Amino acid sequence: MLKLKLHFLIISIIFTSYVYSQKTNTEYIYPLDREPIITGNYGEIRPNHFHVGLDFSTDPTLNLPIKCVYDGYVSRIKISSVGYGKVIYITHPNGYVSVYAHQKKYATKIENYVKQKQIAQQKNEIELLLNPNELMVKQGEIIGFTGNSGSSTGPHLHFEIREEKSEIPINPLLIYNIKDDVKPQITHIGIYSASDSTDIKKIKILPVKYINGKLSIESNSITLNENMIAIAYSGYDLANLNANKNNIYEAKISFDNELIYHHQLNTISFDYARYVNVFAEKEDGVKFQKCFAPTCHDINIYKKLKNGGKIELKDTLYHKITLEVLDEKGNNSFLTFYVKTNQIKTYKTNTIQYNAFCNRDFDLVKEDLEVNIKAGSLTKNIALNAYRNKLGKIIISNKKEILIQPFTLKIKILNPIKGKEKNLVVVNETNYLISSYDNGWLKAESKSFGEFSFTYDTLPPVITLIKPKNKKATSNFKNSLSFKVSDNMSGIKDYNLFINGTWSIAEYDAKTSTITSYFNEQTPLGKITIKFEVKDKVDNITLFETTIER
């Protein structure tokens, strides 16, 4: 029986290895014809999220053809004024999905399919889930054209490869065979005091330079007054094909030649995008990536964590610390230095009475407010308090505390204005949150703590027709029609444009607060009646009507 089990285990391992090799050895082509210029790589540190794909530069060009990287079918299409803008998802038979975001327009067969659905549903911003036999595509087939739609800050193609079942993006540079023999560079190291595990603070920043052909700091022997420490670094990686400074894929810390810390930036779930605020921090324009972990974490970037990556100096002798950084091709750089402490301390005694623990749900229920935090939303235990101050503001904990997932807040509304309950909105500092009112309670989710209040949003959106340049206000609209739209509180929710009484497709660019409709062969010449309706997130509506001449 034991031999049979062992035989089955060996077969399983061989089969799993074969399947994985079939997936990773797939000959993907690049989505653009031009040489791949990567201006943003996987794991790059962005505000409030990790970048989980590759950004291929097209600046300043729009409308470069985008090619399907491997055979498959279009499984999802989404149009949004924010986020990925116009995006296509293609499912491949090898268990992966490729993603192509911020497009200007889709290729003809996809564009026609989407327009039919938009008109049928009378929806401009739309998400479509397709069956495998609806839109088949071949490797190399043009599926769209590059643009700047959604939350893009400039013309480029954002490209991802995701695992089909988990929907977790993987690092495309582990699949594509990009030539790269350039070593990553370290520019700074940071040394932290870790004597208080709930408040790890940076105590030194040291520039790193090349000295005698090696990475070095000014003095490779460092004396500290702390004996509980942790390390962070700042640096960048270069590819052979361009001079853009990208993020470093992998880092290791060894203490007296023993590996105590190791991370790889791969398979980062969208659920943990905000973990970047724990993993990295910026000081004086320098981005540091921490080689230590918080109390609670559920992100699989960590391959080795001894004592959470923190280092204890148990004597006053010098000890060797080696930081190794690597790219996806295994090119590596080392920085070795020595540290000693002047004094031996113990971890600080923690006298804080925690009530919100990072590994369990937290519910605080008071007469006039409720707070719910799901397990895994915090990365450390905190003493959370929530109260309504004399000015009627809701104060919840410290706004500097980092949340991985949003928490739920419910506020008791005393004597709401009758008939205006649906207009109630929760405000966090200056951010208006999506809110709902039910039976005397106003509910919202927030991604940060701090000061909260509520108000009534009774002001409808503002619509302004954009006049043709050097023309009269209602004449000479040749190819398109554009409006400026704004809403100072809850934000734009929906919009509908009717041309001569017929619902027409329009595109919202949230970056410029502009909604545009492009005329087609069915749009008549001469006088045209326009009816344009914009709704905010509490359903205030503005109706704009006019007649223009084309």
Secondary structure, DSSP 8 states (H G I E B T S, - for coil): -HHHHHHHHHHHHHHHHHHHHHHHT-----SSSS---EEE-TT-EETTEE--SEEEE-TT----EEE-SSSEEEEEEEE-SSTTSEEEEEE-TTSEEEEEEEEEEE-HHHHHHHHHHHHHHT-SSEEEE--TTTSEE-TT-EEEEEB--TT-SSSEEEEEEEETTT--EE-GGGTS--------EEEEEEEEE-SSTTS-EEEEEEEEEEETTEEEES-SEEEES-SEEEEEEEEEB--TT----B---EEEEEETTEEEEEEE-----GGGGGGHHHHEEEETTEEEEESS--SS---TTEEEESGGG-EE--SSS-EEEEEEEE-TT--EEEEEEEEEESS------------B-TTS-EEEE-SSEEEEE-TTS-SS-B---EEE-TTS-EEES-TTS--SS-EEEEEE-SS--TT-GGGEEEEETTEEE-EEEETTEEEEEESS-EEEEEEE-----EEEE---TTS-TTS---SEEEEEEE-SSS-EEEEEEEETTEEE--EEETTTTEEEEE--TTS-SSEEEEEEEEEETT--EEEEEEEEE-
